[in-house]
Amino acid sequence: MSLGSVRSAVQLIAENISKYIVNYKDNIEIMVLTAAIRGHTLIYGPPGAAKTFTAKLFSQLIGLKFSRIQFTPDVLPSDILGAKVIDPKTGELRTVLGPVFANVVLADEINRANPKSLAALLEVMQERQVTIEGDICRLPEPFVVIATLNPIEAHDQELL
């Protein structure tokens, strides 16, 4: 794929999303480019600035499976990655995959995550796989995390 065709694709996606969201063209272009190079994106902005809506439109426009993780201090790594559970009907152990098993994962308000959950997400972002009770589960391709950060809460938590 040539640089010109990549630029055209980025502009087309950004223009289509911009029909619904105003003043986010730069963020949209960054999302598309980072997804193309197998990277991840952090969107920084106040509540109500359409960060979540932008990520959802992005995944819908390019036809990828979307999931959202709303970070709160009580979210556990197993809530993100998945876990082994006992099936009440059969009594057997089965694997339940977490929300990271999507093409586009929105890590909403990542600044609210506890350190263990944040570490689990960062490992997934780097390794592109999850280990659940010794079983290695590969994530779908493409895989991109779009994280949002609320500057008001980040400031309150002295993260800035």
PESUL-V33453 format. One record per residue. N is the residue number from 0. RES is the residue in one small letter. PSI is psi in degrees with one decimal (none if undefined). OMEGA is omega as a letter, one per 30 degrees, with the letter a starting at -180 (none if undefined). D_FIRST is the distance of its C-alpha to the first C-alpha in whole Angstrom. Layout:
[[N:RES:PSI:OMEGA:D_FIRST] [N:RES:PSI:OMEGA:D_FIRST]]
//
This chain:
[[0:m:130.2:a:0] [1:s:162.1:l:4] [2:l:-37.3:l:7] [3:g:-41.1:l:8] [4:s:-33.2:l:6] [5:v:-45.9:l:7] [6:r:-42.0:l:10] [7:s:-42.2:l:11] [8:a:-42.7:l:11] [9:v:-45.5:a:13] [10:q:-39.4:l:15] [11:l:-45.9:l:16] [12:i:-45.3:l:16] [13:a:-41.2:l:19] [14:e:-41.1:a:20] [15:n:-41.8:l:21] [16:i:-35.6:a:23] [17:s:-13.9:l:24] [18:k:-25.7:a:26] [19:y:-24.3:a:28] [20:i:129.3:a:28] [21:v:143.5:l:29] [22:n:31.6:l:28] [23:y:12.1:a:26] [24:k:-41.9:l:23] [25:d:-45.3:l:22] [26:n:-40.3:a:23] [27:i:-44.5:l:20] [28:e:-39.9:l:17] [29:i:-42.2:l:18] [30:m:-46.5:a:18] [31:v:-46.5:a:15] [32:l:-41.9:l:14] [33:t:-34.6:l:16] [34:a:-37.9:a:15] [35:a:-29.9:a:11] [36:i:16.4:l:13] [37:r:36.8:l:16] [38:g:-168.7:a:18] [39:h:162.3:a:21] [40:t:143.8:l:22] [41:l:122.6:l:26] [42:i:123.3:a:27] [43:y:125.1:l:31] [44:g:162.5:a:33] [45:p:164.2:l:36] [46:p:143.5:l:37] [47:g:11.5:a:37] [48:a:14.9:l:34] [49:a:27.6:l:31] [50:k:-47.6:a:29] [51:t:-44.8:l:30] [52:f:-38.9:l:29] [53:t:-46.0:a:26] [54:a:-41.1:l:25] [55:k:-43.9:l:26] [56:l:-40.1:l:24] [57:f:-48.9:a:21] [58:s:-38.8:l:21] [59:q:-40.8:a:22] [60:l:-36.7:a:20] [61:i:6.6:l:17] [62:g:38.7:a:20] [63:l:153.8:l:20] [64:k:132.6:a:24] [65:f:141.2:l:25] [66:s:159.6:a:29] [67:r:135.4:l:31] [68:i:114.8:l:33] [69:q:109.4:a:36] [70:f:131.8:l:37] [71:t:163.6:a:41] [72:p:-21.1:a:43] [73:d:4.3:l:44] [74:v:129.3:a:40] [75:l:156.8:l:41] [76:p:-36.9:l:38] [77:s:-25.6:l:39] [78:d:-23.5:a:38] [79:i:-47.3:a:34] [80:l:-37.4:a:34] [81:g:178.9:a:36] [82:a:167.6:l:39] [83:k:132.3:l:41] [84:v:157.7:l:44] [85:i:124.1:l:47] [86:d:118.8:a:47] [87:p:-24.7:a:50] [88:k:-41.4:a:50] [89:t:-20.3:a:50] [90:g:6.0:a:51] [91:e:155.6:l:48] [92:l:129.6:l:45] [93:r:157.1:a:42] [94:t:128.3:l:38] [95:v:116.7:a:37] [96:l:141.9:a:34] [97:g:-178.4:a:33] [98:p:-10.2:l:31] [99:v:-10.1:a:29] [100:f:64.1:l:28] [101:a:167.3:l:25] [102:n:-42.1:l:21] [103:v:117.6:a:22] [104:v:122.3:l:26] [105:l:115.5:l:27] [106:a:89.5:a:30] [107:d:129.7:a:32] [108:e:57.4:a:35] [109:i:-24.5:l:34] [110:n:-11.6:l:36] [111:r:-5.6:a:39] [112:a:146.3:l:38] [113:n:160.2:a:41] [114:p:-38.7:a:40] [115:k:-42.4:l:39] [116:s:-39.1:l:37] [117:l:-41.5:l:35] [118:a:-39.6:l:35] [119:a:-43.7:l:34] [120:l:-42.9:a:31] [121:l:-37.3:l:30] [122:e:-42.0:l:30] [123:v:-42.7:a:28] [124:m:-35.9:a:25] [125:q:-47.5:a:25] [126:e:-24.9:a:26] [127:r:33.5:l:24] [128:q:162.9:a:27] [129:v:139.5:l:31] [130:t:118.6:l:34] [131:i:110.5:l:37] [132:e:42.0:l:40] [133:g:-13.6:l:39] [134:d:127.6:l:36] [135:i:124.8:a:32] [136:c:118.2:l:30] [137:r:144.2:l:26] [138:l:156.2:l:25] [139:p:155.5:l:22] [140:e:138.8:f:18] [141:p:160.2:l:17] [142:f:123.3:l:20] [143:v:138.3:l:20] [144:v:128.9:l:24] [145:i:110.1:a:24] [146:a:143.3:l:28] [147:t:148.9:l:30] [148:l:127.9:l:33] [149:n:110.6:a:36] [150:p:-25.9:a:37] [151:i:-49.1:l:41] [152:e:-34.3:l:41] [153:a:-40.6:l:39] [154:h:-42.4:l:42] [155:d:-33.4:a:45] [156:q:4.2:a:44] [157:e:41.3:l:43] [158:l:-17.5:a:40] [159:l:none:none:39]]
//
